Amino acid sequence: MEFLNLALTFPTIIFTALLLVVVLFWAITLLGFADIDMFESDLDIEANSSNTNSTGLFSSFGFGSIPITVSISLVVMLSWLVNIYAHKFFAYLLGDGILFYIFGFVMLVVSAIIALPIAIIISKPLQGFFSSVETSRSSDLLGLECTVVTGKVTSTFGQGRINFQGTEQLIQIRSHDEHPYSTGDTVVLLEHLKEQHCYIVTAKPW
C-alpha cells in the first residue's frame, strides 16, 4: 500500500503515467503491431525540412545510434525509479499548499537529470548492436533471406530478422505482395529504401 501510495500521488504519478505508456508501447511492439523505430522516419522527414539531424539531439547526450524509443524508455523507467525513492525519503521537504507542487516539480526535474547519465551508461553496451544494424542497411543485404518476426508485413509495417556477417539483426521490412506474410515466414530482401530505412521483400522463390 505504501508503494501504491507513492506511485499514484504527486509528484511520482507523473512518471508513473509515462511508465505505463512505455509499458503499453513495448507490449504492442512485442505483439507485432508497432516497430521499435517507428518514429525515426517521421523525425527524419521533419529534420530534412529544417536541415537538422533528427537524432543529433539524442546522440549529443551519448545515446549514439540507439532508437529514440529505447532511449526514452530508459530515461522514463530510471526517472520513475529515482523519483519514487526520492518521494519516499524526502516527502517531508515538499511542504504544504503551493510549495508542495513547486518542490514536487523540482523533484521531478532533479530525478530526470539524475536518471539521464545512468540511462546513457546502461545504453553503452547496446550502441554497438544498433550501430551494426544501421551500417549494414545497404545493398549488401539484397538477395539475402529474412525471417518475419511481426504478425504481418504490409507496405507500411513489418520487421524481420537476418543473419549478416555472423550477427543476427532486426531490420524494417515492407511488402507490396498480395500474399500475406506472418511470423516465421522466410522472405527475400528485394530492394533497399534508404529514405524510409527499410527493405522491400518478396516471397522466397525456391
C-alpha positions as CSV (number, residue, x, y, z in Angstrom):
1,M,0.0,0.0,0.0
2,E,2.9,2.4,0.7
3,F,4.3,1.6,-2.7
4,L,1.0,2.3,-4.4
5,N,0.5,5.5,-2.4
6,L,3.9,6.7,-3.6
7,A,3.4,5.7,-7.2
8,L,-0.1,7.2,-7.5
9,T,0.5,10.5,-5.8
10,F,2.2,13.7,-6.9
11,P,5.0,14.0,-8.0
12,T,5.7,10.3,-8.7
13,I,2.4,9.8,-10.5
14,I,3.7,11.9,-13.5
15,F,6.5,9.4,-14.1
16,T,4.1,6.5,-13.3
17,A,1.8,7.7,-16.1
18,L,4.7,7.9,-18.5
19,L,6.0,4.5,-17.5
20,L,2.5,3.0,-18.2
21,V,2.7,4.5,-21.7
22,V,6.2,3.0,-22.2
23,V,5.0,-0.5,-21.0
24,L,2.0,-0.3,-23.3
25,F,4.2,0.6,-26.3
26,W,6.5,-2.3,-25.7
27,A,3.6,-4.7,-25.2
28,I,2.2,-3.6,-28.5
29,T,5.6,-3.9,-30.1
30,L,6.0,-7.5,-28.8
31,L,2.6,-8.4,-30.3
32,G,3.9,-7.1,-33.6
33,F,1.6,-4.1,-34.0
34,A,4.4,-1.5,-33.7
35,D,8.0,-1.0,-34.8
36,I,10.8,-0.3,-32.4
37,D,11.9,2.6,-34.5
38,M,8.5,3.7,-35.8
39,F,9.2,7.4,-35.0
40,E,12.6,7.5,-36.8
41,S,11.2,8.1,-40.3
42,D,8.8,10.9,-39.1
43,L,11.7,12.7,-37.3
44,D,13.9,12.3,-40.4
45,I,11.2,14.0,-42.5
46,E,10.9,16.9,-40.1
47,A,14.7,17.1,-39.8
48,N,15.1,17.3,-43.6
49,S,12.6,20.1,-43.8
50,S,14.5,22.1,-41.2
51,N,18.0,21.0,-42.4
52,T,18.8,19.4,-39.0
53,N,19.8,16.0,-37.8
54,S,16.8,14.1,-36.4
55,T,18.9,12.0,-34.0
56,G,21.5,14.7,-33.3
57,L,19.9,15.8,-30.0
58,F,19.8,12.2,-28.7
59,S,23.3,11.4,-30.0
60,S,24.7,14.5,-28.3
61,F,23.5,13.1,-24.9
62,G,25.5,9.9,-25.6
63,F,22.8,7.5,-26.8
64,G,24.5,7.1,-30.2
65,S,22.6,5.1,-32.7
66,I,20.1,3.6,-30.2
67,P,16.5,4.1,-31.4
68,I,14.6,7.0,-29.8
69,T,12.0,4.7,-28.4
70,V,14.7,2.7,-26.4
71,S,16.4,5.9,-25.2
72,I,13.1,7.5,-24.0
73,S,12.1,4.2,-22.3
74,L,15.3,4.0,-20.4
75,V,15.1,7.6,-19.2
76,V,11.4,7.3,-18.2
77,M,12.0,4.0,-16.3
78,L,15.0,5.3,-14.4
79,S,13.4,8.7,-13.7
80,W,10.4,6.9,-12.2
81,L,12.7,4.7,-10.1
82,V,14.8,7.6,-8.8
83,N,11.7,9.7,-8.2
84,I,9.8,7.0,-6.2
85,Y,12.8,6.7,-3.8
86,A,13.2,10.5,-3.6
87,H,9.5,10.7,-2.8
88,K,9.8,8.1,-0.1
89,F,12.8,9.6,1.7
90,F,12.3,13.3,1.1
91,A,8.5,13.7,1.1
92,Y,8.7,15.8,4.3
93,L,10.5,18.5,2.3
94,L,7.6,19.0,-0.1
95,G,5.6,21.2,2.5
96,D,2.0,22.2,2.0
97,G,0.0,24.3,-0.3
98,I,1.7,25.8,-3.3
99,L,5.1,24.8,-2.0
100,F,4.1,21.2,-2.3
101,Y,3.7,21.5,-6.1
102,I,6.7,23.7,-6.5
103,F,9.1,21.4,-4.7
104,G,7.3,18.4,-6.3
105,F,8.1,19.8,-9.7
106,V,11.7,20.4,-8.7
107,M,11.9,16.7,-7.6
108,L,10.7,15.6,-11.0
109,V,13.3,17.6,-12.8
110,V,16.1,16.5,-10.5
111,S,15.0,12.9,-10.9
112,A,15.2,13.2,-14.7
113,I,18.6,14.8,-14.5
114,I,20.0,12.0,-12.3
115,A,18.4,9.3,-14.5
116,L,19.8,10.7,-17.8
117,P,23.5,9.8,-17.2
118,I,22.5,6.4,-15.7
119,A,20.5,5.7,-18.8
120,I,23.4,6.6,-21.0
121,I,25.7,4.2,-19.1
122,I,23.2,1.4,-19.4
123,S,22.8,2.1,-23.1
124,K,26.5,1.8,-23.9
125,P,26.5,-2.0,-24.5
126,L,23.5,-1.6,-26.8
127,Q,25.1,1.0,-29.1
128,G,27.4,-1.5,-30.9
129,F,24.4,-3.6,-31.8
130,F,22.3,-0.8,-33.2
131,S,25.3,0.7,-35.0
132,S,26.0,-2.6,-36.8
133,V,22.3,-2.7,-37.9
134,E,22.5,0.8,-39.3
135,T,25.7,0.3,-41.2
136,S,24.5,-2.9,-42.8
137,R,21.3,-1.4,-44.1
138,S,22.6,-1.2,-47.6
139,S,22.6,-3.0,-50.9
140,D,24.9,-5.6,-49.4
141,L,21.9,-7.4,-47.9
142,L,19.9,-7.6,-51.1
143,G,19.1,-11.1,-52.1
144,L,19.5,-12.5,-48.6
145,E,16.8,-14.4,-46.8
146,C,15.0,-12.8,-43.9
147,T,12.7,-14.3,-41.2
148,V,9.5,-12.3,-40.5
149,V,9.1,-11.6,-36.7
150,T,6.0,-9.4,-36.7
151,G,2.4,-10.7,-37.1
152,K,2.1,-9.2,-40.5
153,V,4.1,-7.4,-43.2
154,T,2.4,-4.5,-45.2
155,S,3.5,-1.6,-47.3
156,T,3.9,0.5,-44.1
157,F,4.7,-2.0,-41.4
158,G,6.9,-5.1,-40.6
159,Q,10.1,-6.3,-39.1
160,G,12.4,-9.2,-40.0
161,R,15.5,-10.9,-38.5
162,I,18.5,-11.6,-40.7
163,N,22.0,-13.1,-40.1
164,F,24.7,-10.9,-41.6
165,Q,28.4,-11.4,-41.1
166,G,27.7,-13.6,-38.1
167,T,25.4,-11.1,-36.4
168,E,21.7,-11.5,-36.0
169,Q,20.0,-8.2,-36.8
170,L,16.5,-6.8,-36.7
171,I,15.5,-4.8,-39.8
172,Q,12.4,-3.0,-41.1
173,I,10.7,-4.7,-44.0
174,R,7.8,-3.8,-46.2
175,S,5.8,-5.8,-48.8
176,H,3.7,-4.9,-51.8
177,D,2.7,-8.5,-52.5
178,E,-0.9,-9.6,-52.2
179,H,0.4,-12.8,-50.4
180,P,0.2,-12.2,-46.6
181,Y,3.3,-12.8,-44.6
182,S,3.3,-13.7,-40.9
183,T,5.7,-14.6,-38.1
184,G,8.2,-17.3,-39.1
185,D,7.8,-16.9,-42.8
186,T,11.0,-16.7,-44.9
187,V,11.2,-13.8,-47.4
188,V,13.9,-12.4,-49.6
189,L,15.2,-8.8,-49.5
190,L,14.4,-7.3,-52.9
191,E,15.1,-3.5,-52.6
192,H,16.5,-1.1,-50.1
193,L,14.6,2.1,-49.5
194,K,17.2,4.4,-48.0
195,E,14.9,7.3,-47.0
196,Q,12.5,5.0,-45.3
197,H,15.2,2.9,-43.7
198,C,13.6,-0.3,-44.7
199,Y,13.6,-3.1,-47.3
200,I,11.1,-4.3,-49.8
201,V,10.7,-8.1,-49.5
202,T,9.2,-10.8,-51.7
203,A,8.3,-14.4,-51.3
204,K,11.2,-17.0,-51.4
205,P,11.4,-18.3,-55.0
206,W,12.6,-21.8,-54.0
